[in-house]
Amino acid sequence: MSTPVAEDSREARTGPGTSTEVLQRAARRFGEQGIVLPTFAQLAEPQRIPAAVLATLAGVGRNEADARNLWRVHWYNDTASGGLREVPSYVVLPPEFTGVASPILVAFGDTFPMIGAHKVLAAYACLVPRLVTGAFDPTAQRAVWPSTGNYARGGVAISRIMGCRGVAVLPENMSRERFEWLERWVADPGDIVATPGSESNVKEIYDACADLAATERNVIFNQFSEFSNHAGHYAVTGPALAHAFADHAAAQPGLRLAAFVAASGSSGTLGAGDYLKERHDTRIVAVEALECPTMLYNGFGEHNIQGIGDKHIPLVHNVMNSDAAVAVSDAATDGLFMAFGHEGGRRVLAERGTPAGVLASLDHFGLSSICNVLAAIKYARTASLGADDVIVTVATDGAALYESERPRLSGARFGGSFDGAAAAAQIETHLFGADTSHVLLLDEVGRSRIFNLGYFTWVEQQGVSVEDFEARRQAAFWDRLHAMVPAWDAMIDEFNARSGAAALL
């Protein structure tokens, strides 16, 4: 199983599959380049980052290939000043906008550095346990990042910082902005592997990775099966969202954090739900595209909610801790993306009483972000949540990543023209008209059905043993995984000391 769960001891770092020599080479590389790794605890609470490091960030552009940007791989970035915010950036969508009584708190993922999306955190989380245990050699190996877009970009960014080759594997039909970014960042055009299809074609990504893995120097960082993806979001995203909720609730005693909503994708972000459930008894709502309803209907198909991989259940999804599954149509996300970016659409929302600050925040909403908001509305209606029940979700990336989609959508969905009337119709139909269809509240049988569906990908296709697959059914497995994070932090500190770069702080 592709997990460093057991790597919690000194013995693990010199045992099978790891190498002291690799660790020494990696540390030497980091020392030469002055790269210091932040711990997960520091990313969860950036106020713990050394003052000397924070001081140097003022002179580093957030989109530069500079190792100091690793210290911005968290939710607390002030994109205006380049420094830290006291609380993560978020907006609370009111009933005038959503049509439901429950406040919907949305944290902004486009504040993350280099790629403008929170997936750079997942890439960092997947890399670090391999790096500090000597299981990846940045001086000799290539890091391969299978993705439906943003994770591959995050992996390539971190690879470039390390001075090693990063390979992006992603579907050919993703937004042009993703590929343009990759073309600027990769060391060689051949390091961009465009696989057939779109969001739903994850199997084709796996096949390409299998071919790459046949060459020993290629190391696959599969976000769908790297458990540190889940653990990183548990340790970093979970506390950040809890902090944002506490900030909002401070002036309104009696609010409760009723639900956390996130599109499945690799299911890493859903790890934040485990953290919130432990502390707030929060319900966890997993979201997918209606055009490819794997969890709801064991279905298949194609869709355009970029950022959600499907037709399978990720290995890192703690399915038995999920409480609901919701499907959202890409007709809704496409339509609202167009409407939110149109002055006519914003005028309709303003006339409905939407505050100006909320309207301005719509620039933070990409396609999957809109999907999360719609799923939150649908869940609020289904669960009959009220004004004291806050739903928390994330805007994984911003509208800027999809500007090239507007001409295509205008032609494909709206006959070549999208005007104010079309914008108003999309808002009426898909935002105010969001209903309780395609929402499944999960009981033990429902959870088991979704869990079992993962067997066909991971055991039959990817070679995970039945014993390892079944171990994930028990809460104790995930508890042990979460407990690994402090051990990884200790290894990060040791690695920094070994590299000598920590002395530069």
C-alpha positions in Angstrom: 0.0 0.0 0.0 1.4 3.5 -0.9 1.5 4.9 2.5 4.2 5.8 5.0 1.9 5.1 7.9 4.4 2.7 9.5 7.4 5.0 9.1 7.3 6.4 12.6 10.7 5.1 13.9 14.4 5.5 13.2 14.5 1.8 12.1 11.9 2.6 9.3 14.3 5.2 7.8 17.0 2.6 7.2 14.8 -0.4 6.6 13.5 -1.9 3.4 12.5 0.6 0.7 14.6 3.5 2.3 18.2 4.4 2.2 20.5 6.4 4.4 22.6 7.3 1.4 19.6 8.7 -0.4 18.7 10.7 2.7 22.2 12.1 2.9 22.1 13.1 -0.8 18.8 14.7 -0.4 19.9 16.6 2.7 23.0 17.8 0.9 21.0 19.0 -2.0 18.7 21.0 0.3 21.7 22.4 2.2 23.3 23.6 -1.0 20.2 25.3 -2.2 19.2 26.7 1.2 15.9 24.9 1.4 14.3 24.5 4.8 11.1 22.4 5.1 8.3 23.8 7.2 6.6 21.3 9.6 2.9 20.5 9.4 2.5 22.2 12.8 3.9 25.4 11.4 1.7 25.2 8.3 -1.3 24.7 10.6 -0.3 27.6 12.7 1.9 29.9 10.7 2.4 32.2 13.7 4.9 29.5 14.8 7.1 30.1 11.7 10.4 31.7 12.8 10.2 35.5 12.6 13.4 35.6 10.5 11.6 33.5 7.8 8.5 35.6 7.8 10.7 38.7 7.4 12.3 37.4 4.2 8.9 36.6 2.6 8.2 40.3 2.0 10.8 40.2 -0.8 9.6 37.0 -2.5 6.7 37.0 -5.0 4.1 34.5 -4.1 4.2 33.0 -7.6 8.0 32.7 -7.8 9.9 29.4 -7.9 11.6 30.3 -4.6 12.1 27.8 -1.8 10.8 30.4 0.7 7.4 30.0 -0.8 7.2 26.6 0.9 6.5 28.7 4.0 3.3 30.0 2.3 1.8 26.5 1.8 -1.0 27.3 4.2 -4.4 29.0 4.5 -3.2 32.2 6.2 -1.7 34.2 3.3 -2.3 37.9 2.9 -2.0 38.1 -0.8 -2.0 41.9 -0.7 0.9 42.4 1.7 2.7 39.1 1.2 2.6 38.5 4.9 0.3 36.6 7.3 -3.4 37.1 8.1 -4.6 36.4 11.6 -7.4 34.3 10.2 -7.7 32.4 6.9 -9.4 34.3 4.1 -13.0 33.4 3.8 -16.5 34.7 2.9 -19.8 33.8 4.5 -22.6 33.4 1.9 -25.8 34.7 3.3 -29.4 33.5 2.7 -29.9 36.4 0.1 -27.3 34.6 -2.0 -27.9 30.9 -1.3 -31.6 30.8 -0.6 -31.1 28.7 2.5 -31.0 29.9 6.2 -27.7 28.2 7.0 -24.6 30.4 6.6 -22.1 28.8 4.2 -18.5 29.7 5.0 -16.1 29.3 2.1 -12.3 29.4 2.6 -10.3 30.7 -0.4 -7.8 28.2 -1.9 -6.5 30.7 -4.5 -4.4 32.4 -1.7 -1.9 29.5 -1.8 1.4 30.3 -3.5 2.8 29.4 -6.9 -0.3 27.7 -8.3 -3.2 29.7 -6.8 -4.9 26.6 -5.5 -4.8 24.6 -2.3 -3.6 21.4 -4.0 0.0 22.6 -3.5 -0.5 21.6 0.1 -1.5 18.1 -1.0 1.7 17.9 -3.1 3.8 19.0 -0.2 2.1 16.5 2.1 2.7 13.6 -0.3 6.4 14.5 -0.9 7.6 15.2 2.6 7.3 11.8 4.3 9.1 10.2 1.3 11.8 12.8 1.4 12.6 12.7 5.1 12.7 8.9 5.2 15.1 8.6 2.3 12.4 7.1 0.0 12.9 9.7 -2.7 16.1 11.0 -4.1 15.7 14.5 -5.6 19.3 14.3 -7.0 18.6 11.3 -9.2 14.8 10.5 -9.5 11.9 12.2 -11.2 8.8 13.0 -9.2 5.6 12.0 -11.2 2.4 13.8 -10.2 -0.8 12.2 -11.5 -3.7 14.7 -11.3 -6.7 16.2 -12.9 -4.8 19.5 -12.9 -3.9 21.5 -9.8 -2.1 18.7 -7.9 0.2 18.2 -10.8 1.0 21.9 -10.9 1.7 21.9 -7.2 4.0 18.9 -7.6 5.9 20.5 -10.5 6.3 23.7 -8.5 7.8 21.9 -5.5 10.0 19.7 -7.8 11.4 22.8 -9.4 12.2 24.3 -6.0 14.1 21.1 -5.2 16.0 21.3 -8.4 14.7 17.9 -9.6 12.5 16.9 -12.6 8.8 17.0 -12.0 6.4 15.2 -14.4 2.8 16.3 -14.7 0.2 13.7 -15.7 -3.2 15.1 -16.4 -6.1 14.8 -18.9 -5.7 16.6 -22.2 -9.1 18.4 -21.9 -8.3 20.4 -18.8 -8.3 24.2 -18.9 -5.8 25.8 -21.1 -4.5 27.9 -18.2 -3.3 24.7 -16.5 -1.2 23.7 -19.5 0.1 27.2 -20.0 1.3 27.3 -16.4 3.0 23.9 -16.8 4.7 24.9 -20.0 6.4 27.8 -18.0 7.4 25.7 -15.1 8.6 22.2 -16.3 12.2 21.6 -17.2 11.3 19.9 -20.5 8.1 19.8 -22.6 8.2 16.0 -22.3 7.5 16.4 -18.6 3.9 17.2 -19.4 2.0 14.0 -20.1 -1.5 14.7 -21.4 -3.7 11.6 -21.1 -6.9 10.9 -23.1 -10.2 12.4 -22.0 -11.2 14.7 -19.2 -12.1 14.7 -15.5 -13.6 11.2 -15.6 -10.6 9.5 -17.1 -8.6 8.7 -14.0 -7.9 5.1 -15.2 -6.0 6.5 -18.2 -3.9 8.6 -15.7 -3.1 5.4 -13.8 -2.2 3.6 -17.0 0.3 6.4 -17.9 1.8 6.2 -14.5 2.2 2.5 -14.7 4.2 3.0 -17.9 6.4 5.7 -16.2 6.9 3.5 -13.1 8.6 0.9 -15.3 11.6 3.2 -15.2 13.2 3.1 -11.8 14.1 6.7 -11.7 10.4 7.7 -11.9 8.7 7.9 -8.5 4.9 8.1 -8.6 3.3 10.4 -6.0 -0.3 9.2 -6.5 -2.5 11.6 -4.5 -5.4 9.1 -4.8 -3.5 6.5 -2.7 -0.9 8.6 -0.8 -2.3 8.6 2.7 -0.2 11.6 3.6 -2.6 13.6 1.3 -5.4 12.9 3.7 -3.2 13.4 6.8 -1.9 16.7 5.5 -5.4 18.2 5.1 -6.4 16.7 8.5 -3.4 18.4 10.2 -3.4 21.7 8.2 -6.8 22.4 6.5 -8.9 21.1 9.4 -7.5 23.5 12.0 -7.6 26.4 9.5 -11.3 25.8 8.8 -12.0 25.4 12.5 -10.3 28.8 13.1 -12.3 30.5 10.3 -15.5 29.1 11.9 -14.5 30.3 15.4 -13.7 33.7 13.9 -17.2 33.9 12.4 -18.9 32.5 15.4 -17.2 34.8 17.9 -19.9 37.5 17.4 -22.8 35.0 17.2 -22.9 32.7 20.2 -24.9 29.5 19.6 -23.6 28.8 16.1 -22.5 25.2 15.4 -20.3 23.8 12.7 -22.9 21.5 11.3 -21.3 20.2 8.1 -18.2 20.2 6.0 -18.7 19.8 2.3 -15.9 19.0 -0.2 -15.9 17.5 -3.7 -14.2 14.1 -3.7 -11.4 14.6 -6.3 -8.5 12.7 -4.6 -10.5 12.9 -1.3 -7.5 14.4 0.4 -9.5 17.6 1.4 -12.1 15.4 3.0 -9.5 14.6 5.6 -10.2 18.0 7.1 -13.7 16.7 7.8 -12.2 14.0 10.1 -10.6 16.8 12.1 -13.8 18.8 12.3 -15.9 15.8 13.2 -13.7 14.9 16.1 -14.0 18.4 17.6 -17.4 19.7 16.5 -19.3 16.5 15.6 -19.5 17.9 12.1 -21.2 15.9 9.3 -19.0 15.1 6.3 -20.5 15.6 2.9 -18.7 14.2 -0.2 -19.5 15.6 -3.6 -19.3 14.4 -7.1 -20.5 15.3 -10.6 -24.0 14.2 -11.5 -22.7 13.3 -15.0 -20.5 10.7 -13.4 -22.3 9.7 -10.2 -19.9 7.0 -8.9 -20.9 7.2 -5.2 -24.6 7.8 -5.6 -25.5 5.4 -8.5 -22.3 3.5 -9.3 -22.5 5.5 -12.5 -20.1 6.7 -15.1 -19.8 9.5 -17.7 -18.0 12.7 -18.6 -18.3 16.2 -17.1 -16.6 19.6 -16.9 -16.3 20.2 -13.1 -12.5 20.5 -13.4 -10.7 19.3 -10.2 -12.9 16.3 -9.5 -11.5 12.9 -10.6 -14.0 10.1 -10.6 -15.2 6.7 -11.9 -13.5 5.3 -8.8 -13.3 5.7 -5.0 -9.9 7.1 -3.9 -7.9 4.9 -1.5 -7.4 7.8 0.8 -11.2 8.5 1.2 -12.3 7.6 4.8 -15.6 6.4 3.4 -16.9 4.9 6.7 -16.7 8.4 8.3 -18.7 10.1 5.6 -22.3 11.1 6.3 -23.7 12.1 2.9 -23.0 12.1 -0.8 -24.2 14.8 -3.2 -24.1 15.1 -7.0 -24.0 18.4 -8.8 -24.5 18.8 -12.5 -21.8 20.5 -14.6 -24.6 22.4 -16.4 -25.1 24.2 -13.1 -21.4 24.9 -12.4 -20.8 26.0 -16.0 -23.8 28.2 -16.0 -23.1 29.9 -12.7 -19.4 30.4 -13.6 -20.6 32.3 -16.6 -23.2 34.2 -14.6 -20.9 35.1 -11.7 -18.5 36.6 -14.1 -21.1 38.7 -16.0 -22.2 42.1 -14.8 -25.8 41.1 -15.5 -25.5 38.1 -13.2 -24.0 40.2 -10.4 -26.7 42.8 -10.8 -29.4 40.2 -10.3 -27.6 39.0 -7.1 -27.3 42.6 -5.9 -31.0 43.1 -6.4 -31.7 40.1 -4.3 -29.8 41.7 -1.4 -26.3 40.1 -1.8 -23.8 42.3 -0.1 -21.1 43.9 -2.3 -18.3 42.0 -0.4 -19.9 38.7 -1.3 -20.2 39.7 -4.9 -16.5 40.7 -5.0 -15.6 37.3 -3.5 -17.0 35.5 -6.5 -13.6 36.0 -8.3 -12.3 33.3 -5.9 -14.7 30.7 -7.2 -13.6 28.3 -9.9 -15.7 25.5 -11.3 -15.2 23.0 -8.4 -15.6 25.8 -5.9 -19.1 26.6 -7.3 -19.8 22.8 -7.1 -19.0 22.8 -3.4 -21.3 25.7 -2.7 -24.2 24.1 -4.6 -23.7 20.9 -2.8 -23.7 22.8 0.5 -27.1 24.4 -0.4 -28.5 21.0 -1.4 -27.4 19.4 1.8 -28.8 22.3 3.9 -32.2 21.8 2.3 -32.1 18.0 2.7 -30.9 18.1 6.3 -33.3 20.9 7.2 -30.5 23.0 8.6 -31.3 26.4 10.2 -29.7 29.8 10.8 -27.5 28.4 13.6 -26.1 25.6 11.5 -22.9 26.7 9.7 -21.7 24.7 6.7 -18.0 25.0 5.9 -16.5 24.4 2.5 -13.5 25.5 0.3 -13.1 27.4 -2.9 -10.3 25.1 -4.2 -9.2 27.6 -6.9 -10.3 30.9 -8.5 -12.1 32.0 -11.6 -8.8 33.2 -13.2 -7.9 29.6 -13.8 -10.9 29.2 -16.2 -11.0 32.3 -18.3 -10.3 30.3 -21.4 -13.4 28.3 -20.8 -15.8 31.3 -21.2 -15.7 31.4 -25.0 -16.0 27.7 -25.3 -18.9 27.6 -22.8 -20.6 30.5 -24.6 -20.6 28.5 -27.8 -21.2 25.0 -26.4 -24.0 25.8 -23.9 -25.4 29.1 -25.0 -25.4 29.2 -28.7 -22.5 31.6 -29.0 -23.9 34.4 -26.9 -24.2 34.9 -23.2 -26.0 38.1 -22.1 -27.6 39.5 -19.0 -30.8 37.6 -19.6 -28.9 34.3 -19.8 -27.0 35.2 -16.6 -30.3 35.8 -14.8 -31.7 32.6 -16.0 -28.7 30.6 -14.9 -28.9 32.1 -11.4 -32.6 31.5 -11.1 -32.3 27.9 -12.3 -29.1 26.6 -10.7 -28.6 28.8 -7.6 -32.0 29.7 -6.3 -33.4 26.5 -7.9 -30.9 24.2 -6.2 -33.0 21.5 -4.7 -32.7 18.2 -2.7 -32.3 15.9 -5.7 -29.3 13.6 -5.9 -28.5 13.8 -2.2 -27.9 10.6 -0.3 -27.8 10.5 3.5 -25.5 7.6 4.3 -26.2 4.9 6.9 -23.9 1.9 7.5 -25.2 0.1 4.4 -24.7 3.1 2.2 -21.1 3.7 3.5 -20.2 0.0 3.0 -21.6 0.0 -0.6 -19.4 3.0 -1.5 -16.4 1.5 0.4 -16.7 -1.8 -1.4 -16.8 -0.1 -4.8 -13.2 0.8 -4.3 -12.2 -2.8 -4.4 -12.3 -3.0 -8.2 -9.8 -0.1 -8.6 -7.4 -0.8 -5.8 -7.3 -4.6 -5.4 -8.1 -5.8 -8.9 -6.3 -3.1 -10.9 -3.7 -1.5 -8.7 -2.5 -4.5 -6.6 -3.4 -3.4 -3.1 -3.8 -6.5 -0.9 -7.3 -7.3 0.4 -6.0 -7.0 4.0 -4.7 -3.5 3.4 -7.8 -2.5 1.6 -10.1 -3.8 4.4 -7.9 -2.2 7.1 -9.3 1.2 6.0 -12.8 0.2 7.1 -11.8 0.6 10.8 -11.5 4.0 12.5 -8.4 2.8 14.2 -6.5 2.9 10.9 -7.3 6.5 10.4 -6.5 7.3 14.0 -3.0 5.8 13.6 -2.5 7.8 10.4 -3.4 11.1 12.0 -1.1 10.3 14.9 1.8 10.0 12.4 1.9 13.7 11.7 3.9 14.7 14.8 6.4 11.9 13.9 6.8 13.4 10.4 7.4 16.8 12.0 10.2 15.4 14.1 11.7 13.9 11.0 11.4 17.2 9.2 13.3 18.9 12.0 16.0 16.2 11.8 16.2 16.6 8.0 16.6 20.3 8.3 19.4 19.9 10.9 21.1 17.3 8.7 21.0 19.6 5.6 22.4 22.5 7.6 19.9 24.9 6.0 18.1 25.3 9.3 21.1 27.3 10.5 20.2 30.0 8.0 17.0 30.8 9.8 
